[in-house]
Amino acid sequence: LFHSAVQAAYDVKYEIYDLGIAKIIVTGGNSESCREALRLSRLYPDYLFFTAGLNSEKNIIFLFNSLMQEIQECIHIMPKNFRLMYSRKLNILPKSRSAWLSVKLACRIKKPLFVHERDAHEQLKEVLVKYKADLPDIVIHCFTGTADEAKTYLDLGFYIGLTGFLWKDRTEDGVQYALRNGLFPMERLMVETDAPFMFPNIQAKKLPEDIKDRLSDHARQYLLKYCSFHRNEPCSLPAVTELVAAFMNVPVGELAFATTRNAVQVFGLTTRL
């Protein structure tokens, strides 16, 4: 919400009111964005929650020295989860102290771990399997991997988060394949926007016509009015949900209910801690 490509938070808030979106998790990936996410959650305590970013050792030190102190003073705004960026390209691998520390911290505090893995499936699995007995709930955020990788995460009891990436997936055994073949159980799915990224391009020529035909005017209206490749927003959530439901060939209402229930249960979004 605080990304330079997105409208001011109060503008976004009114858009989500119209859509019936009741809660939003604002992700923080470094010390600066964690502070801003914390500030926004204070401004809108009934609607905005935040993650504490743990994608570097520096951020972990920040979390202990700064954010944790603020959390202890204002326990009602405690982060709903911790976020770990795990990427081969960013050299955040098992030998990285930050990766191990972040997982250990999530186990200690018993907060859900929000994991963004990029091209590092095997390395991430090594870390998480080691702590499997103590792990809290884990969400594989913005999943873009293969069906086999998804199965590994699901077998470990993790949740899978799907975004607007879905429209451009063209791998033979990727997300579209997994959805069409019923490999994602609804009780382990979450739907995300990853705003301001992952704009769901529902007008793309590569998107199958049978999928386009199942998108409602309601979802199209908000997506095309407020969002673009340069600025995805929370109001794209209906379009993402309808895309996922279309590929799964299930009623969108059923999917929306299941994924909302999953988010409420994992992140405790009905109450503050």
Secondary structure as UniProt FT lines:
FT   TURN            4..5
FT   HELIX           9..19
FT   STRAND          24..26
FT   HELIX           31..43
FT   TURN            45..47
FT   STRAND          48..53
FT   HELIX           57..62
FT   HELIX           63..67
FT   HELIX           68..73
FT   HELIX           75..77
FT   STRAND          81..87
FT   TURN            88..91
FT   TURN            94..95
FT   HELIX           97..109
FT   STRAND          113..118
FT   HELIX           121..130
FT   HELIX           132..134
FT   STRAND          138..140
FT   TURN            141..142
FT   HELIX           147..155
FT   TURN            156..157
FT   STRAND          159..162
FT   HELIX           164..168
FT   TURN            172..173
FT   HELIX           175..180
FT   TURN            181..182
FT   HELIX           186..188
FT   STRAND          189..191
FT   TURN            195..196
FT   TURN            202..203
FT   TURN            205..206
FT   HELIX           209..212
FT   TURN            213..214
FT   HELIX           217..226
FT   TURN            229..230
FT   HELIX           234..236
FT   HELIX           237..248
FT   HELIX           252..267
FT   TURN            269..270
//
